[in-house]
Amino acid sequence: MNPTQHFMLLARYNAWATARLLEAVAAVPDADYRRNVGLFFGSIHGTLNHLLVGEHLLWFVRFDEGRSPALALDTEAEADRTALAQRLRDGVACWEPLITRWPADRWEGDLAYTTTNGEPVSMPFAATLAHVFNHGTHHRGQITAALTALGHPCPVLDLIYFLRAEQAAAMP
């Protein structure tokens, strides 16, 4: 599989897993949604907000526009849970079209950006994009653990289930 196809697959998985998680979270009462359950960003809301900030307001801009916004990772970008869910859905939908625009040789280069601490760095382009998708998987896993601990159902988000769903959808 070439890098473009591989990362398009990860972008589709990211959108699928995010949508499934947001469906499950929508049924959670606000008190549980906002309760500090010991996640790195405290609550389910704090963690979803961090995904918006990290994945979409920082990393996407770095990859798409080549600039690094000055944002802290715990910035509350969206207080309203419905609006936050929609912004996350909209954000995950942007990755696949972006990936299709990159030329084949882009995967071999680096991504120069400035960290949230103001440090200029340059990292391998493909590995850094892999980090973005892995980061989302990590935090979705934290949220599913929080859902379970709070006594709420959580969706199955394993990549293999996404692959099976795509395969089934492609069958006539």
Backbone bond lengths (Angstrom), bond angles and torsions (degrees), N, CA, C in turn:
res aa  C-N    CA-C-N  psi(-1)  N-CA   C-N-CA  omega(-1)  CA-C   N-CA-C  phi
1 M - - - 1.449 - - 1.531 108.10 -
2 N 1.312 116.59 131.31 1.454 118.90 179.13 1.533 110.16 -77.88
3 P 1.326 117.79 162.02 1.469 120.33 -175.49 1.534 113.39 -58.11
4 T 1.320 117.26 -39.48 1.468 118.98 -179.75 1.520 109.96 -61.27
5 Q 1.314 117.46 -47.43 1.467 120.60 178.78 1.525 111.60 -62.73
6 H 1.325 116.44 -41.12 1.460 120.91 -179.48 1.534 110.79 -61.61
7 F 1.310 116.56 -48.08 1.463 119.26 -177.44 1.520 112.50 -74.59
8 M 1.319 117.92 -26.87 1.464 119.41 172.33 1.529 109.77 -66.26
9 L 1.326 116.72 -38.64 1.464 121.03 175.07 1.532 110.22 -60.38
10 L 1.338 116.75 -46.42 1.463 119.69 179.64 1.527 111.47 -64.32
11 A 1.321 117.18 -35.89 1.467 120.04 177.82 1.529 110.71 -66.20
12 R 1.327 117.16 -41.12 1.472 119.82 177.54 1.524 110.73 -65.75
13 Y 1.332 116.52 -41.66 1.462 120.06 177.29 1.529 110.37 -61.94
14 N 1.311 117.02 -44.03 1.458 121.92 179.21 1.533 110.47 -57.01
15 A 1.319 116.69 -44.28 1.474 120.72 179.14 1.526 110.78 -65.91
16 W 1.317 117.21 -44.31 1.473 122.29 -179.78 1.527 110.89 -61.96
17 A 1.342 116.52 -49.61 1.462 120.31 -177.52 1.523 111.32 -66.00
18 T 1.311 116.82 -38.88 1.466 120.36 178.41 1.520 110.36 -64.12
19 A 1.327 117.08 -44.28 1.472 120.52 179.49 1.525 110.86 -61.53
20 R 1.321 117.35 -44.38 1.475 120.89 179.57 1.529 110.99 -63.35
21 L 1.324 116.25 -41.98 1.455 119.76 179.30 1.529 110.64 -64.78
22 L 1.319 116.85 -44.15 1.464 120.09 -179.05 1.522 111.82 -64.23
23 E 1.329 117.84 -34.00 1.470 120.69 174.84 1.524 110.39 -61.55
24 A 1.324 117.11 -43.72 1.462 120.96 -179.81 1.532 110.76 -67.49
25 V 1.313 116.51 -42.19 1.464 121.29 -178.16 1.530 111.33 -66.81
26 A 1.311 117.61 -30.61 1.467 120.96 -178.61 1.530 111.88 -59.54
27 A 1.311 117.37 -27.23 1.467 121.53 -178.25 1.532 113.19 -85.88
28 V 1.311 117.67 -4.91 1.468 122.06 -176.64 1.526 109.90 -82.59
29 P 1.324 117.47 130.35 1.471 119.71 176.67 1.532 110.94 -58.82
30 D 1.317 116.25 149.30 1.458 121.48 -175.83 1.532 112.45 -56.91
31 A 1.321 117.34 -37.07 1.470 119.36 -179.28 1.528 111.03 -60.87
32 D 1.331 117.34 -42.18 1.465 120.64 177.39 1.527 111.28 -72.93
33 Y 1.313 116.86 -37.70 1.461 122.72 -179.43 1.534 110.84 -60.06
34 R 1.306 116.23 -37.64 1.474 120.72 -176.33 1.527 113.69 -100.78
35 R 1.318 118.14 -3.33 1.468 122.50 -179.09 1.524 110.74 -67.68
36 N 1.308 116.05 136.07 1.457 120.35 174.72 1.525 107.34 -72.55
37 V 1.309 115.69 111.28 1.465 121.09 -178.64 1.532 111.56 -110.52
38 G 1.327 115.57 17.80 1.455 119.86 174.97 1.516 115.74 85.30
39 L 1.324 117.74 11.58 1.458 119.72 175.04 1.524 108.58 -72.34
40 F 1.306 117.70 164.07 1.461 120.51 -178.03 1.522 110.63 -56.69
41 F 1.324 117.19 -35.46 1.466 121.96 177.01 1.532 110.82 -105.98
42 G 1.330 115.60 26.80 1.457 123.05 171.66 1.508 114.99 81.01
43 S 1.293 116.35 -80.51 1.459 123.23 -171.33 1.525 111.78 -109.94
44 I 1.321 114.61 174.62 1.465 119.67 171.71 1.519 108.97 -59.30
45 H 1.334 116.32 -45.83 1.471 119.75 178.61 1.527 111.10 -59.36
46 G 1.330 116.68 -47.34 1.458 119.55 -179.09 1.519 112.51 -60.27
47 T 1.317 116.16 -36.63 1.464 120.30 -179.57 1.522 111.14 -73.76
48 L 1.326 117.64 -41.59 1.469 119.91 175.33 1.521 110.23 -62.92
49 N 1.323 117.11 -40.85 1.456 121.27 177.79 1.533 110.36 -61.56
50 H 1.325 116.25 -41.36 1.466 120.48 176.93 1.535 110.89 -61.66
51 L 1.328 116.92 -39.31 1.466 119.08 176.34 1.520 110.97 -60.91
52 L 1.324 117.08 -41.23 1.466 119.98 177.26 1.527 110.12 -61.52
53 V 1.310 116.41 -49.49 1.466 120.10 -178.52 1.526 110.56 -63.14
54 G 1.328 116.91 -53.87 1.462 120.20 -174.50 1.514 113.76 -66.33
55 E 1.319 115.77 -53.74 1.465 119.62 -173.50 1.525 113.24 -74.80
56 H 1.311 116.25 -40.14 1.466 118.72 -169.96 1.520 114.54 -105.13
57 L 1.319 117.34 -40.87 1.461 119.21 -177.11 1.521 112.70 -86.75
58 L 1.326 117.35 -19.78 1.467 120.87 176.27 1.530 111.56 -108.42
59 W 1.342 117.18 -69.15 1.463 119.57 -172.51 1.521 113.18 -63.41
60 F 1.311 118.11 -44.33 1.465 118.18 -179.12 1.523 110.55 -59.77
61 V 1.318 117.28 -42.97 1.464 121.33 179.37 1.527 110.35 -63.63
62 R 1.315 116.84 -40.37 1.474 119.54 177.42 1.519 111.13 -60.63
63 F 1.327 116.85 -44.75 1.470 120.37 -178.99 1.525 112.49 -74.41
64 D 1.296 118.00 -38.04 1.466 121.29 -175.20 1.523 113.05 -83.94
65 E 1.314 117.02 -43.28 1.461 120.73 -172.26 1.522 113.75 -109.99
66 G 1.330 117.08 -11.41 1.453 120.14 179.72 1.518 114.21 72.83
67 R 1.321 116.91 20.69 1.465 119.80 177.73 1.525 109.46 -125.00
68 S 1.316 115.78 160.71 1.460 121.72 -177.62 1.530 109.44 -119.66
69 P 1.323 117.02 101.89 1.464 119.20 177.97 1.532 111.33 -61.01
70 A 1.316 115.81 148.66 1.464 121.33 177.99 1.527 108.20 -88.08
71 L 1.323 115.49 89.85 1.464 122.20 -179.93 1.512 109.36 -133.81
72 A 1.310 116.59 141.71 1.465 120.79 171.90 1.521 108.24 -83.50
73 L 1.322 116.74 149.60 1.462 121.35 -177.15 1.524 112.84 -65.91
74 D 1.332 117.50 -19.52 1.459 120.39 179.04 1.529 112.83 -105.19
75 T 1.320 117.43 15.11 1.467 121.67 175.53 1.518 109.17 -59.29
76 E 1.327 117.15 131.70 1.464 118.24 175.12 1.528 107.21 -84.11
77 A 1.317 114.60 102.16 1.462 120.97 -177.35 1.521 111.57 -84.18
78 E 1.331 116.55 -24.42 1.471 120.53 -177.94 1.520 109.69 -152.09
79 A 1.329 116.89 109.29 1.468 121.63 -179.06 1.528 112.26 -78.07
80 D 1.316 117.34 -31.51 1.469 121.58 -177.32 1.526 109.96 -79.08
81 R 1.307 117.47 123.71 1.465 120.60 -174.47 1.513 113.12 -66.66
82 T 1.317 118.67 -35.20 1.467 120.51 178.59 1.524 110.42 -68.39
83 A 1.317 115.97 -43.74 1.466 119.91 178.28 1.531 110.70 -65.91
84 L 1.337 116.55 -37.98 1.468 120.24 177.93 1.521 110.33 -61.88
85 A 1.318 117.10 -45.73 1.469 120.32 179.16 1.524 110.50 -60.40
86 Q 1.313 117.60 -41.88 1.472 119.96 179.99 1.522 111.24 -66.79
87 R 1.307 117.12 -40.58 1.465 119.88 178.41 1.533 111.01 -64.36
88 L 1.321 116.77 -36.21 1.463 119.73 176.12 1.528 110.67 -66.38
89 R 1.328 117.01 -44.00 1.475 120.28 177.41 1.531 110.71 -60.25
90 D 1.322 115.61 -45.55 1.471 119.76 179.48 1.528 110.49 -63.10
91 G 1.319 116.53 -40.45 1.461 120.70 -177.96 1.514 113.26 -64.78
92 V 1.335 116.88 -45.73 1.470 118.35 -178.03 1.522 111.35 -66.38
93 A 1.315 117.06 -24.84 1.469 120.82 179.29 1.528 112.21 -72.56
94 C 1.307 117.99 -14.66 1.473 121.32 -176.50 1.525 114.16 -85.10
95 W 1.335 117.11 -20.25 1.465 118.96 -173.43 1.525 113.31 -67.71
96 E 1.314 117.97 -46.91 1.469 119.17 -175.70 1.532 112.13 -60.77
97 P 1.341 119.76 -46.97 1.470 118.58 176.89 1.530 112.88 -60.24
98 L 1.330 117.47 -35.76 1.464 119.97 177.95 1.531 110.23 -64.20
99 I 1.308 116.46 -46.23 1.468 121.17 -177.97 1.530 111.18 -60.89
100 T 1.316 117.43 -37.52 1.469 119.98 -179.07 1.530 112.66 -67.23
101 R 1.323 118.07 -19.58 1.473 121.48 -178.65 1.522 113.46 -82.14
102 W 1.332 117.88 -17.19 1.458 119.64 -174.96 1.516 111.66 -79.38
103 P 1.332 117.31 137.00 1.465 120.14 176.10 1.537 110.39 -69.91
104 A 1.314 116.18 158.95 1.464 121.58 -176.26 1.524 112.48 -56.85
105 D 1.323 118.13 -35.20 1.463 119.39 -177.44 1.532 113.41 -75.95
106 R 1.315 117.60 -8.42 1.472 120.35 179.78 1.524 111.89 -63.88
107 W 1.316 116.93 -30.31 1.465 121.54 -176.58 1.526 111.87 -65.92
108 E 1.315 117.31 -22.57 1.462 121.66 -177.13 1.527 112.86 -86.33
109 G 1.312 117.84 -12.48 1.459 121.16 -175.21 1.518 113.95 -87.93
110 D 1.298 113.80 -164.24 1.458 122.44 179.59 1.525 109.56 -117.04
111 L 1.318 115.20 163.87 1.453 122.63 172.59 1.523 106.67 -116.61
112 A 1.318 115.85 116.11 1.463 120.58 176.18 1.519 107.60 -94.20
113 Y 1.321 115.82 133.30 1.461 120.53 179.12 1.513 108.97 -156.40
114 T 1.319 115.28 173.76 1.453 121.55 176.46 1.518 107.82 -112.06
115 T 1.327 117.30 130.28 1.458 121.61 -179.58 1.526 110.11 -68.66
116 T 1.318 115.70 169.87 1.464 119.77 178.18 1.530 111.17 -67.17
117 N 1.327 117.58 -14.71 1.469 122.08 175.13 1.515 112.40 -92.18
118 G 1.345 117.05 3.60 1.461 121.14 177.84 1.513 115.34 86.81
119 E 1.326 117.40 10.22 1.463 121.40 -178.59 1.531 110.36 -89.47
120 P 1.336 117.86 124.36 1.462 119.40 175.23 1.533 110.03 -75.23
121 V 1.333 116.18 132.68 1.459 121.52 178.93 1.517 109.37 -139.52
122 S 1.316 115.26 163.42 1.452 122.83 173.67 1.524 106.75 -136.77
123 M 1.323 115.58 123.97 1.460 121.34 -176.08 1.525 109.15 -127.32
124 P 1.346 117.46 156.94 1.466 120.09 177.63 1.535 110.23 -57.77
125 F 1.313 115.84 128.61 1.462 122.85 -173.86 1.527 112.27 -55.73
126 A 1.332 117.65 -56.04 1.469 120.88 -175.36 1.529 111.10 -65.12
127 A 1.307 118.01 -42.56 1.459 120.83 -179.78 1.527 111.24 -65.09
128 T 1.318 116.44 -34.87 1.460 120.16 179.16 1.521 110.52 -70.21
129 L 1.322 117.42 -38.49 1.463 119.48 175.65 1.531 110.05 -66.47
130 A 1.326 117.44 -36.89 1.470 120.36 175.24 1.528 109.50 -59.96
131 H 1.325 116.65 -38.93 1.466 120.37 176.63 1.526 111.36 -58.11
132 V 1.318 117.08 -42.84 1.467 120.58 -177.88 1.527 110.01 -58.77
133 F 1.322 117.19 -48.37 1.465 119.99 -178.77 1.529 111.63 -70.58
134 N 1.332 117.43 -36.54 1.457 120.77 176.67 1.531 110.57 -65.31
135 H 1.302 117.20 -38.95 1.464 122.94 178.11 1.527 110.57 -59.12
136 G 1.329 116.94 -44.16 1.464 120.30 177.23 1.517 111.76 -62.20
137 T 1.321 116.73 -41.31 1.463 120.87 178.19 1.524 110.32 -61.94
138 H 1.303 116.64 -43.22 1.464 121.90 179.15 1.531 111.01 -57.57
139 H 1.317 116.93 -50.55 1.469 119.45 -176.75 1.527 112.56 -73.44
140 R 1.317 118.19 -32.48 1.476 118.76 173.43 1.528 109.66 -62.76
141 G 1.331 116.80 -37.98 1.461 120.42 176.48 1.520 111.81 -62.76
142 Q 1.324 117.18 -40.58 1.460 119.72 176.04 1.528 110.78 -60.40
143 I 1.314 116.31 -42.65 1.468 119.94 -178.18 1.525 110.69 -67.08
144 T 1.333 117.87 -39.27 1.471 117.97 178.29 1.525 110.71 -66.00
145 A 1.317 117.67 -34.68 1.465 120.08 175.80 1.526 110.10 -65.20
146 A 1.330 117.02 -40.10 1.469 120.70 177.81 1.527 110.55 -64.68
147 L 1.324 117.04 -41.78 1.468 119.83 178.12 1.525 110.31 -58.70
148 T 1.316 116.26 -46.18 1.463 121.11 179.51 1.533 110.84 -61.88
149 A 1.313 116.90 -45.83 1.467 121.12 -179.18 1.528 111.73 -63.00
150 L 1.323 116.18 -31.93 1.467 121.00 179.32 1.528 112.45 -84.67
151 G 1.328 116.52 -1.35 1.461 120.45 177.81 1.514 114.64 84.70
152 H 1.324 117.23 18.58 1.466 121.24 179.51 1.525 109.93 -104.88
153 P 1.314 116.99 149.83 1.471 118.55 176.54 1.528 110.67 -67.88
154 C 1.313 114.51 149.42 1.467 118.22 175.95 1.520 108.77 -130.38
155 P 1.309 115.76 150.00 1.465 119.83 -177.71 1.525 112.17 -78.05
156 V 1.309 115.66 158.03 1.456 121.81 170.74 1.532 105.97 -81.90
157 L 1.330 115.56 125.17 1.463 120.22 -175.22 1.520 113.76 -120.01
158 D 1.322 116.90 10.59 1.463 119.62 -178.23 1.522 111.60 -60.52
159 L 1.321 115.31 140.89 1.462 122.08 179.26 1.522 111.64 -53.38
160 I 1.321 117.74 -39.22 1.467 120.26 -176.96 1.536 111.29 -61.45
161 Y 1.332 117.42 -33.81 1.468 120.41 177.48 1.523 110.89 -69.95
162 F 1.316 116.71 -35.01 1.456 120.35 174.02 1.524 110.24 -64.33
163 L 1.333 116.79 -45.52 1.465 120.22 179.88 1.528 110.85 -60.27
164 R 1.327 115.96 -41.30 1.466 119.74 178.70 1.528 110.68 -66.12
165 A 1.317 117.61 -38.65 1.469 121.03 178.18 1.525 110.41 -65.29
166 E 1.306 117.55 -41.92 1.478 120.32 177.22 1.517 111.13 -64.16
167 Q 1.320 115.57 -41.68 1.463 120.30 179.15 1.530 110.62 -62.63
168 A 1.319 116.83 -44.44 1.469 121.04 179.34 1.525 110.85 -64.07
169 A 1.313 116.97 -39.47 1.466 120.96 -179.90 1.518 112.35 -66.43
170 A 1.329 116.57 -28.26 1.455 121.40 -179.18 1.523 113.34 -81.55
171 M 1.326 115.96 -15.08 1.473 119.85 -179.25 1.527 110.19 -75.30
172 P 1.331 115.28 141.65 1.479 118.27 179.69 1.528 112.67 -70.67
